Amino acid sequence: MFGRQVSHSAPRTLIVLQRKEVLRSPRSLTLSAQPAKKSMPDHVVICGGGIIGVATAYYLTLQGIKPLLVEKSGIACAASGKAGGFLALDWTDELARTSYGLHQELAMTLDADIGYRPVQSLALSATAAKRGSSRRHSAKLPDWLDGSVSGGQVLGSVQTTAQVHPEKLTKAMMAAAERRGAQVRSGSVESICTSEGPASQVTGVIVDGQHIQADAVVLALGPWTNTLAGSLQLPHISGQLGHSLVLKPSTSEALPADCLFVSWQNKSGKVSEPEIFPRADGTVWCCGENSMVDPPKDPLQVKPRPGAPAAIQEVAKALSSHLDSAEVVQQQACIRPLSPDGSPIIGQHPHVAGAYIATGHSCWGILNGPATGKAMAEMIATGASQCVDLTPYDPARLIRNTDGVRRKERFIESERTHLADCEPIGWDSHL
């Protein structure tokens, strides 16, 4: 659809250098043929309180559906509360283009400060050399970068790149959804319940030992989607641990709206690609030090790796005197979900009616959250996405019906035993 496919999990500076090959043509959608009009589900349960699950809840309420969102640890408690919030119009694909526009709409329609603003995006090089040995060679570098930096390639302008505060955005969308009738339940989703027979259909979820009725269930658990692989045949979602700092510069004035993508060489010669984003609230978000990990049971157990925050702070200090003595407001870590082929997984499960999957967005979860949520809401309410073609993200590309029948039979038998011990709970009393 878009010419050569670009992996969503590739480094962002590599993606932007490829973007002109991928998206030179005007926007055009080849949507799937419209199915017969379907009736809206009565009971929709969303598993996961990150940007994907919350955006789905938000746009479902615009469709007249009042979903129940189940979250174990808190809204935006994981990657959606710790991400950088960088937005790009034309760095990846049509999903991003659609979502970029939705971010602009949300900034105007949400009754909350979500830290949205257009930004300039730059690529530059920096080393651990002393500040006096600055190697500035480009007028494109902002004045506040007075460290050992060079280069200065413009990656995006205020017309094509922006930023948002992810935690503020996610919580504002959830609050808006709740005002329109969505509900949040604190709890752990243990399994998905499905009907017996060849035409499998979602019937509910088990949350902390209680059965909640549902005729549509959305799995938006990021790297924790794997915890439900016993209930459904699911592609494996890998976890990428990312570290970040939030700094408060000593200067009284906020730094300019420049998002920096840095090629960094430390004192030992190791090269990495940290990112530095000044925010509208006067803080500066800095990230780096990525590695692959298995997620712990609870998102709140994700902690920074020893030495990672200090390595990120070293970069910030080398770039600018404004960050040299900056206060460390937060040092944190989160786990980003990666799909087997690097592209998001968005759509209905190929073998279980009423089961929907939305995960695998890698470092682009905040950018693509609104379009993913809107597309999922349209699919649940009408049978097909209208805002964006979901064909490239169809879960069927990664789910093969090999041992699915035998796995389902084994799961149904174990679920009979489990349900016998569970307390049934009606939709109106699920809180």
N, C-alpha and C positions, 0 to 999 in steps of 0.2 A: 504493500500500500504506500509506503513512504520511500520507495527505492531501497537503498541498503539499510538494513536494520541496525540501530544503535543500541548497545547494551546500557540499561539504566544503572548498572552497577559499575560502569567504567569511571575512572577519575573525571571530575567535572571539567578540568582544563583540557582533557583529551576530547570530551564530548563537544565542547564549544568549537574546537578546531575542525570537527567533522560536520558541524551543523549546516554549513552552506551546501554541502553535497546532499543533505537529507531533506531539507525543507526550503527549497527555492520556489516551489510552485505555490499558487494561492490555495487557501483553505478549500478542501473539497472532501465530502464524506460519502462513502459508499455504504450506507446503512443496510442492514439485513432486511429482507422482506418482512413487512409488518404481519405479525401473527393475528389470529382472530382475537377480538377483544376479550380480555380475561377479567374475572372479578377480582377485586382487591382482596388480599388476605386480611383476615380478621385480627390475627395475633402475630406480630413480627417481633422476634427477639434478636437483638444485636449483641454479639459477644465481643467485647473490647471497647475501652473508652479512650482510645487514641484518636488522632485526627480522622482516620478512615471511618471508624465506627461512628464517631460523633457527626461527621459530615453526612453519613448515610441517614442518621436519625434526623438531622436538620432538614434535609431535603425530603425525607418521607413525610414529615409534618406538613410540608408545602403541598404534598400530594393528598393530604387529608387523612393520612395514616398516623396513628399515635403509637410508636414502638416502645418496647421496653429494652433499655440498654443495661447489660450486666457487665460490671467491671470489678475486678478483684481488689485493686489497690488504690484507685482514685483516677479521676479524669485527668488526662495528660500527665500521668505519673511517670511515663517511660520516655521513649524517644520524642514523642510529640510535645513534651514539656522541656526538653533539653536540646532540641535541634537549633540550627542557626536561623531558619526561616528565610533562606534565600529563594527568590523566585525568578525564573527566566522564561521569556516568551518562546524563544526559538532555539533552544539548546537540545531538545530531544525529539518530541513527536507531537501528534495532534492532541493527545491527552493533555500534554502540558500547555499547548496553545489555548485549549478550552478552559483549563483550570486557571491560567493566568488571568483571563477575563473575569472569571468568577471571583477571584481574589479582589479584583478592583471593585466588583459589585458589593462584595461583603464589607469592604472598607467603608462604603457609603451607606449600607443598609443596616449593619449591625449597630445596635445602640451601645457601643463600647469602644474604648481605645484599644486597638489591637496592634499598635506599633507599625502600621503600614506606611511605607513611603517608597517612591521611586529612588533608585540608586545608580551610580556608575560602577561598573565592574572592571577590574584591572588584573592582569597577570604580571607578576614581577619576580625577580630573583633576589635572594638575600643570603648572607652568610653570617657566621658567628664572629666576624672580624670586629675590631673596636670601632666605635661610632666615628672616630676621627678619620678612619680610612674609608669613608663613604665613597661609593663608586657610582654616583648618580650620573646617568647619561641621557635622560629623557625628560623633556618638558612635560610629558604626560603624567609624571609622578606627582601626587599631591604634596603640598608644602609640609604637611604634618609628618610625612615620612622622611625623617632626617637621619636615618640609620644607614647601615651598610647594605643598601639596596641598589638595584640596577634594573634596566628593562623598562617596562611600562607599556605593555600592549593592552589596548582597550578591547575588552571582551563583550561589553554590553553598555548601552546608554540608558538614560532615565526613561527612554521610550520602550526599552526591551527588557530591563531588569528592575527588580524591586525587592523589598524585604518586608517581613511581618514578624511579630513576636509570636512564636508558635503556641506557647502556653496560654497567652491571652486570647489568641484566636480560637483555640480549641474550647476553652471554657466559655467564651462568649457565644459560640455556636451552640454549645450544649444548653446554656441558659435560655437562648432564644427558642430552642426546640422544646424545652420544658414548659415555657410559657404557652406553647401551642399544644401541649398535652402529652409530650414524650415523658417517660419516667425512667429513673435510674435506680438500679438495685445493686447494692454491694454484695458481692459473692463470687465464688469460683465456679465456672462452668466445668462440670466433670465429664459430661458426655452429651451426645446428640441422640435423640430417640427417633426412630423411623418405623414405618409400617412394614408388615411382613408381605410376602408375595413378590412377583416379578416386577411390579410397578411400585418401586420404593418411593415413599413420601415422608417428609419430615412431619413428626407429630409433637415434638416438644424438646425440651432440654432438661438436664438434671443440674441443679444449682445447689451446692452444699446439701446434697441428699434430698432435695425437694424437686418434684416434677412440675415443670411449668409448661402449659400447653402452648404450642406454636404451630402455625402452618407455613411459616417462613422463618428461617434462621440465617443470619449473616455472620460469617466467621471473619472477624477483623482483629485478630489477636497478634498480628505481627509475627515475630519469631516464636511466639507461644502457640501458634496455630498447630504445631506438631503434637501438642498435648491431647488433641482430639482425633488423632490418627486411628485410634482404636474404634471410634464411632463411624468414621467415613474414610474412604480411600482418598488420601490427600498427598499432594506433592510435598517433598521435604523442603522446609524453609530453614536456611542456614542463618546464623547470627553473626553480624559484624560489630564488634565492640568499638565504639568511638568515644574519645575523651574530649571534654571542652572545659573552658574557663569562662567566667563572666567577670570582667575587670571594670573598675570604676576609676577612670583617669583623674589625675590631680587637678587638671584644668577645669575651670568652672563652666566652660562652654563645651557643648557636645561636639565631637569630631565630625567632619563632613561625611556625607552619605556615600562612602567609598567601600565597596566590598572587594577584598583583596584575596587573590588566589596565588599563593606563594610557592615558588620552588626554593626550598630551604636546604642549605648544607651546614651541618653542625661542625663542631671543632674536630671531630674524628673523621669527617668526610662523608658521613651518611647523608643521603638526600631523601627528603620527604616533601609532602605537599600540604602544609597547614593552610587554614583559611582564617581570615581576620575580618570581622564584620562590626563596625560601629553601629549602634542602634539609636533609634529616635529618642529613647529615654536617657541617653547620655552614657550608657554602659557600652562595653565592647565585648563581643562574643568571639572566642578564639577556639579552634579545634584542631585535632590531629591525632597521631598515635593510634592508628587503627589495627585491629587484629581479629581473627576469627575465633569465636567462642561458642560454647553450648550455653543457652540461657539457664539461669537458675529458676527455681520454681516460682519465685515471687519477683516481680520487676523491682521492688524496693531493695532487693538484695544485690542489685548491680552496683558495683563500686569501682572507682578508678584504680587502674593498675599502678603499683608503686613506681614512682619516677615519671609517670606520664604527665601529670599536671606541671611539674617542674620543667619538662622538656618543651611544653607548649608555651609556658611563660618566658622561657629563654628566647623563643622566636619573637614574641611580642616586644620584649625589651630591646632586641636588636633592631627592630624596625623603626621605633620611634621613641624619642625622649618623653613623649606624653604617656607612654605605657611603661616606662622604666620604673616608676615608683607607684604605679597604679595599685589600688586596693583590690585584692582577690575577693570578690563578692561570693562566687560559687566555684567549686571545682567538682566536676560531675562526670558520669559516664552513662551511656545508653547503648542499646543493642538494636541495630537496624536489620530489618528482614530482607534476605536475599533469596530469590527464587532460583531453581536449577538452571534456567537459561538467562537470568539477568533481567528479565522483563516482569512487570507486575502481573499478578494473577487476579483477574476481575471477571466475575460472571457466575452463572449457575453451574452447580455440580452436574456433570454429564450423566450420572446414573441415579441421582436422588432428587426428586422434585421438591422444590421449596428450600433446598440447601444452596447457599450462595457463599462465595469466597472472595475476599478482597484483601490481598496482602502482597508482600514481595516488592515494595516500592523503593527499597534501598535508601539512598540519600535524598530521593526526590519525594518522600512521603508528604511533606508539608506542601510543596508545590502542587502535587497531583491529588491531594486530599479532596478538595471541593468537587472536582470533575468526577473523581471516583465515586464519591458519595451521591452526587446527583445522578450519575449513570446507574448506580445500583438501585436508587430509589425509583427511577423510571422503569427499570427492568422488573422490580418487584410489583409495582403498581399497575403497569400496562403490558408487561411481557417483553419489552424491548427498550434499549437505551435510545433516546432521541438526541442527546447532546453530543455524543461521540460514538464512533464505531468501536465496539469492544472486541471485534474479531481477533486482533493481534494478542489480546490478553485472555482469551478463552481458557478456562481451566482444563478443558478437554485435551489441550495440546500436551499436558503433562500427566494426565490421569488415564491410565490404560485399564481396561476391564479384564484383567488377567485372573487374579485370584479374588476379585471383588465379591463374587457370589459366595464363595466359601467363607471369606472374612465376615460378610454380613450375617451368614447363618450362625457363625460362632458368636458374633457380637449379640445377636438377638437372643440367643440362649442365655448368655451372661446377663443381658439387660433384664430378662424376665426375673431373674433372681434378685437383681439390684432394685427393680421397681417394686418388688414385693416388700422390700424393706424401707421404701421411700414414703415420705408423707406427701400425698397428693395436694396440690395447691392450685386454686382457681385463678383465672386471669385477674379478676377484680381484687384479689387479696394477695397478690404477689409481693407487695411491699411489707 
